[in-house]
Amino acid sequence: MRGAESYHMEKYEGADKLVAKMNFSEKFADANNPKAGKKYVLNGKEISSDEYAAFASKIFAAEESTD
Protein backbone atom coordinates (compact mmCIF):
# COMPACT_ATOMS: atom_id res chain seq x y z
CA MET A 1 0.00 0.00 0.00
CA ARG A 2 1.49 3.34 -0.96
CA GLY A 3 1.38 6.45 1.22
CA ALA A 4 -0.70 9.58 0.96
CA GLU A 5 -1.11 11.78 -2.13
CA SER A 6 -2.14 15.42 -2.09
CA TYR A 7 -2.60 17.79 -5.02
CA HIS A 8 -3.29 21.52 -5.15
CA MET A 9 -4.01 23.09 -8.52
CA GLU A 10 -4.57 26.70 -9.51
CA LYS A 11 -5.75 28.28 -12.77
CA TYR A 12 -4.69 31.79 -13.67
CA GLU A 13 -5.74 34.28 -16.30
CA GLY A 14 -2.68 36.23 -17.21
CA ALA A 15 0.28 36.37 -14.88
CA ASP A 16 -1.44 36.87 -11.56
CA LYS A 17 -5.25 36.67 -11.71
CA LEU A 18 -6.32 33.49 -9.88
CA VAL A 19 -9.64 32.30 -11.34
CA ALA A 20 -9.98 28.78 -9.88
CA LYS A 21 -8.30 26.38 -7.49
CA MET A 22 -8.86 22.88 -6.20
CA ASN A 23 -7.42 20.36 -3.80
CA PHE A 24 -7.72 16.61 -3.84
CA SER A 25 -6.05 13.97 -1.77
CA GLU A 26 -5.77 10.34 -0.77
CA LYS A 27 -4.83 9.81 2.88
CA PHE A 28 -4.84 7.07 5.46
CA ALA A 29 -8.20 7.11 7.27
CA ASP A 30 -6.23 6.73 10.51
CA ALA A 31 -2.65 8.02 10.39
CA ASN A 32 -1.71 5.65 13.22
CA ASN A 33 -3.19 2.57 11.54
CA PRO A 34 -2.50 2.20 7.78
CA LYS A 35 -4.62 -0.97 7.72
CA ALA A 36 -7.70 1.15 8.50
CA GLY A 37 -7.92 2.05 4.79
CA LYS A 38 -7.88 5.28 2.86
CA LYS A 39 -9.91 8.48 2.83
CA TYR A 40 -10.42 10.43 -0.41
CA VAL A 41 -11.14 14.16 -0.43
CA LEU A 42 -12.02 16.67 -3.17
CA ASN A 43 -12.15 20.35 -2.13
CA GLY A 44 -12.78 19.43 1.49
CA LYS A 45 -15.56 16.91 0.76
CA GLU A 46 -15.01 13.18 1.26
CA ILE A 47 -15.58 11.14 -1.91
CA SER A 48 -15.38 7.43 -2.78
CA SER A 49 -12.25 5.72 -4.06
CA ASP A 50 -13.99 5.22 -7.43
CA GLU A 51 -14.80 8.94 -7.66
CA TYR A 52 -11.20 9.78 -6.74
CA ALA A 53 -9.78 7.40 -9.36
CA ALA A 54 -12.12 8.73 -12.07
CA PHE A 55 -11.26 12.32 -11.20
CA ALA A 56 -7.51 11.65 -11.13
CA SER A 57 -7.77 9.89 -14.52
CA LYS A 58 -9.39 12.96 -16.03
CA ILE A 59 -6.82 15.31 -14.52
CA PHE A 60 -3.76 13.26 -15.43
CA ALA A 61 -5.21 11.60 -18.58
CA ALA A 62 -3.79 8.22 -17.49
CA GLU A 63 -3.30 6.43 -14.22
CA GLU A 64 0.15 5.24 -13.24
CA SER A 65 0.78 2.21 -11.10
CA THR A 66 3.98 1.64 -9.17
CA ASP A 67 2.76 -1.52 -7.45
FENGI-V449201 format. One record per pair of residues at least 24 apart in sequence whose ideal C-beta (glycine too) atoms are under 6 Angstrom apart, sorted by the first residue. I is the first residue (numbers start at 1). J is the second residue. D is the distance in whole Angstrom. If there is no record, write none. Layout:
# FENGI-V449201
((I | J | D) (I | J | D))
This chain:
# FENGI-V449201
none
